[in-house]
Amino acid sequence: MRLENKVVIITGAGSGIGKQTALIFAREGAKIVVADMNENGAKETVEEIESQGGEAFFAKLDVCNREQSKQVVKDTLERYGKIDVLINNAGINQDALVQKMTEEQWDKVITVDLKGPFNCIQAVVDAMTEHGTGEIINVSSIVGLYGNIGQTNYAAAKAGLIGMTKTLAKELGKRGIRVNAVAPGFISTPMTAGVPEKILEMMKEKTPLKRLGQPDDVAYALMYLASDEANFVNGAVLSVDGGLLI
Ligand code: NAP
């Protein structure tokens, strides 16, 4: 198994990409901390993992809350004694054209999508340093690389996450901690469920592979980065977009 006995915290694992990643990682032998503020979704993820014979527990987490981030780390260490992988996946979007975007929309998206990962990273770094190894993977977006109309807040947060990834890859590498990012294109999840069909069709048409991504597509890229197979991969931003960015 590719992730045997790895202890993996996945934020936002109650839905979409995070949920699918949790299920796939558990099948590869990882012990999953399903960290989400969506309690129902997260508990369903835990039940599904357990019903397929895997191991997981639910940790209530709003990534904006620094105390909760520290508590999740404390609970994980009490239960498993180490943290191998942190996947900063929780994220939201609140779209509007720039003149219509409210300060609340700006602040909320920057806080969840950019400060949230920072909070979780700060909370795990000591434990990973002590352990002498660790992998942190940030779920950015194609939008952080090439922008998107109506997503000033989201694009800024996701581009900021790439800057954070590269900085921490330099800062934490000497402690044995790798820091990488994935940049998904358009993936079929509850987040994109509200996007008008016309826009999704346009995105499919622009994508060389002529389809939208599925949560599995991102989960397998995350699995590679989380596994020992990626032991010399650090500071990378792996696009998972069917070639849309080309
Ligand atoms: P999703 O289905 O909406 O799942 C996101 C999960 O994060 C939900 O369970 C959500 O809970 C949770 N969450 C939201 N705010 C949180 C907070 N403050 N603290 C903890 N958990 C929180 O979205 P997804 O499409 O799987 O997206 C996962 C990640 O991929 C996000 O970072 C997103 O930006 C990124 N991404 C997605 C796409 C795409 O096309 N789907 C493309 C590029 C990047 P609630 O359900 O209660 O809100």
Boltz pocket constraint, residues with backbone or C-beta under 6 A from the ligand:
constraints:
  - pocket:
      binder: B
      contacts: [[A, 11], [A, 12], [A, 13], [A, 14], [A, 15], [A, 16], [A, 17], [A, 18], [A, 35], [A, 36], [A, 37], [A, 38], [A, 41], [A, 61], [A, 62], [A, 63], [A, 64], [A, 88], [A, 89], [A, 90], [A, 91], [A, 92], [A, 112], [A, 116], [A, 139], [A, 140], [A, 141], [A, 142], [A, 183], [A, 184], [A, 185], [A, 186], [A, 187], [A, 188], [A, 189], [A, 190], [A, 191], [A, 192]]
      max_distance: 6.0
